[in-house]
Amino acid sequence: MKLIWRLGGDEVTVRDVYEELRLRRRIAYTSVMGTMQNLDRKGFLRKWKEGRAHIYQPTRPREEVIREVVTDLVERVFGGSSEALMLHLVQRHDISKDKLRELEELIEEEG
């Protein structure tokens, strides 16, 4: 999904995604096609046919999907505590002092 949104988020083909992935690693066209078909079946993409090509489009904006995934992560892994997630991120990952200050400012603004 990240790649589809990055490619413009509008109409993409399996070939578009395959060609972009091929720049980074070896991958089979059929693997990309299968993944996109699964995303269509699960409702993340919608598909239609133009000529011989299937055109895919995200069904929801990136921000909405990210919000849903993070909410699910917080519920399942951190028992619903966003504070526990934040503590984990601060303690376990390199976050620059500038980013920490930025987070503090955001927290104060929302406060």
C-alpha positions, 0 to 999 in steps of 0.5 A: 500500500505504501508504494501504491500511495507513493506512486500517486495513490490514484490509478496504478497497474500491477506492472507499475508496482512491479517495475518500482519494486524491481528497482530495489530487489528481485521479485516475481510479477506473479507475487505482486499480482497476487498481493494486489489481488489479496488487497482488492479482496480485503477491500484495501484496493478496488479494481477495474479493467481497461483493455488488458490491464487491471487498474487498481486504486486505494479505497481509503486515504493513507492517513485513515489506514495508518490511524486504523493500524496504529489504533489496532496496534495500541489495542492489541499490543499495548492494552489500549495505552497510547502512553505505553506505545510512546514510552516504548518508542522513546526508550527503544529507538534512537530519537534525536533531541530535536524530535523529542523537543518537537514531540514535547511541543506537540503534547503541550499544544494538544494538552 
